[in-house]
Structures are given as structure tokens and as C-alpha cells.
Amino acid sequence: MNPVTVEVLCEPRSSRESMYFTRTDASYYTRDGLNRLAMAIKATIKAKGLSERGLARLAGISNVTVNKYSRGNIFKPQQKILEALAPHILRVREIDHERVIVDPGQTYEGDASALNKLATNQYKELLANNEPNN
């Protein structure tokens, strides 16, 4: 399937950039990164014609959790939530502050760590590895 461009409005939660350093590696979460994760969730919801409640039902998590993640209203993504969402979130090909290009034929199933990287300083490396020719 061809990638789908999805326009997603994502309002920054704060003009101040917050960072969270993980204990296991040098990656960190930024406000922009958390917004990228939120945009990927919103793009998936829009592209699949779902609601937040529908995505929550598919992932087996609460709709309140999906709402928080889709608004970027989190400090650090939880691994168990990312693992639940990963099989349902469409893989991001390109992303900027206004639009997301997702692949409707591919998700993050079995690769929650890649979904996590969208929220870190490693996201450019991740997108380079997502190129269709790779």
C-alpha cells in the first residue's frame, strides 16, 4: 500500500522543552518527541477511521490512557502501554509539526521500541531506517 499523508493538528503543551533521561541509555524524551508520539497516534486514529475509544478497545487499555497519549499529556511513555498500542499504530514514514505520513500496511507490531523512539532524540535515525527501500 502507498503511504498516506495525514494532517494532524498538534498543539505544543509547553514552549519549554522538558527532558527525561532514561537510566538504560542516552536517549531522552522531549516535549517535541512526546508530540511526535501523539501525532502518530492521532494519524492512526484518523487514517483507520477509529475513535480514541476504539483504539483503546483494540489495544486493551483505557480510553483515558489513549486520550493522554494522543494529547502528549505524559511525561514518559510506559513500556506496557507502548506494547499494547504498537500492533495498532501505523508506522510513520515522515513527520513534522503539521503532518504525518504513515504506511497503512505496516504497524509497530513486535517493535514497541521503535514506537518509543518517536518520543526521543533518536527519531531521525528511526525514520531513516523506515525508508521503503531499507
Secondary structure as UniProt FT lines:
FT   STRAND          4..7
FT   STRAND          19..21
FT   STRAND          28..30
FT   HELIX           31..48
FT   HELIX           52..59
FT   HELIX           63..70
FT   TURN            71..72
FT   HELIX           79..85
FT   TURN            86..88
FT   STRAND          90..95
FT   STRAND          99..107
FT   TURN            109..110
FT   HELIX           112..117
FT   TURN            118..119
FT   TURN            121..122
FT   HELIX           123..129
FT   TURN            132..133
//
